[in-house]
């Protein structure tokens, strides 16, 4: 196959995001967890909060800003997968937050509390 390998780009972006989060003091618990409908990119702890981090990587803006990739369907799938993860680990009653990290080249944009569970 010719062209850019999007899986490699995504892995590189997730690694950059992980290093960035570690620099902020997050503790990385897991990466690339598949729960039926969705992949949870990074699962971390920020203090006493369990943080589910969605990472989107772009080499450039020809396909738009990575932030524009967060559709309602994608958010719903992440929330569903998060609920399954919490249930599978018995992590009831903990603080949960959803962050979004956009990686564009070497630039990182981090949105805390990017969305919520209704």
N, C-alpha and C positions, 0 to 999 in steps of 0.2 A: 504494500500500500504506500502510495506517495503522499506527501504533504505532512502537515504537523500532527503529531500524535497528541490528541487532546488529553488522554489519560496521563501522559508524562507531564504535560503542562499543569494539570490539576494537582498531581502529586507534588510538583515543585512548589506550587502556590500554597498547598497545605503545609509543607515543610517550612516555608517562610512565615506563614501565619503562626505555626507552632512556636517557632523561635521568638517571634514578636510577643506572643502571649506569655511565654516563659520569662521574657524580659520585664513584663508587667507584674510578675509574681504569681501567675496562674500555675496550678499544678495540673499537668496533662494526665488524664486517667485512661483515655482510649482514643483511638483514631479509626476511621473507616468502619464503623459498626453498621451492619446491614440488618434492618428490622422490616421485613416484608416489603412495604411500599417505598421505603426511603433509606438512604445512607445518611448516617450521622457522621459528619466529617471529623469534628473534634469534640470530645467530651472532657471538660476540665472543671476544676474547682477554683473559685475566686473567693477566698475567705471561706465562709460557710455556705456559699451558694454554688449549686451545681449548674454549670454553664454548658449549653449546647451551642456550638459554634458552627455556623454554615460558612463555608469558604467558597468564593467564586474567583476564578483567575482568568485574566485576559492578557494576551501579549501586547495588545494595543486596543484602541477604541473603535476599530472598524466594525465590530459587532456590538457596539454600544458599551456603556458603562456597566461594570459588573453588578452594580446595585440594581440595575434595571431587570436583572434576571430573577428577582424574587417575586414570583407570581403567587396568587392566592392558593393555587393547587400545590405548589412547592411547599409553601408554609403549612398547609394542611397535612401534607405527607410527613413533614418534619415533626409536627406536633403529634401525629399518630405514632411515629417511630419512637419519639421521646416517651410517650405514655407506656409503650411496650417495654422500652429499656428500663424505665423506673420500676415497672411491675416485675420484670425478670430479675432485677437486683434487690427487690424489696426495699426500695428507697423512699418509702412513703413519708410525708410530712416534712420534706426538706424544701428549702428555697431553690427555685429553678429560674433560670434566666436564659434568654435566647439572644446571642450576639451574631453579628454578621461581619465577616472580614472580606473585604474586596482587595484583591492583589492585581495590580496593573504594572507589569514589568517588575520594578523593584519598589514601587510605591504601595503602601498599605493604608487602607482606610478601615477604621474599626467603628462599628456602631453597636454600642451596648443597648440592651433592651430593644432590639430591632423589631420584635413582635411579641405577642402574649398569647397564652392559652385562654380561650373564652370560657 
